[in-house]
């Protein structure tokens, strides 16, 4: 299992709901969560064989800024 960490522009629960709709359709994602208390509005994803670029592109198409963070 791989953990991917992203900085996002998500700040509100309605935006989290929009992302939920996108992420729940991806079968390789085991878990995901947001930390909206963090200044980068962190999205963490646990998945197998998922490209960070795919997630960035998926969220950007939905109007959400998303950038992978190195940790």
N, C-alpha and C positions, 0 to 999 in steps of 0.2 A: 504494500500500500504506500502510495506516495502522497505527500502533503504539499499542496500548492497554496501560496499566499499572495493575495492581490490587494493593492490600494484601489479604492473605488470612490465614486461620487455619490454613493447611496447614503442618504441621511434620514430617510423617513420610512416608517413601516410599510407604506403603500409601495415604495420602491423595492423593499425586500420581497413583498408579495409578487411583484412583477418578475424579479429574479428567480423566485421559487418556481414559478411557472416554467421558466426556461430550464433550470437545473434538474428538476424532477424528471424530465424527459430523457436524461442522459443516463443510461444503465450502468456505466462504469463508475459513477459517483456513489460512494458508500455513505458519505456524510458531508455536510457543508454548514457553515454558520457565518454570521456577521458579528463583528465587534464594532458597534457604532459609537462606543465610548472612546475608541482610539481615534487620534487625529487623522489617520489615513482611512478610516471607515473600512477596516480590514474584512476581507472575505477569505475564509479558509476552506479548502476543498480537500477531502480525502478521496482518492480515486486510483484506479489502475490504468496505466497507459493513456492518460489524458494530456493533450498538449496544452500548455499555458496559452499559446497563441489562439487556440480554438476558443477558449473561454474569453479571452480579451475581445476577440472578434464578435462572439455571440452577444456579449453584453454591450459592446459599442454599437452594434446594429439596433439594440433596444434603447439607445440613447443614454447609456451609462458609461462613464469613463472608468476604465479598468486597466491596471498596469501590474504586471507580476513584480513582486518584491523578492529580493534575495534575503535569505535569513541564515 
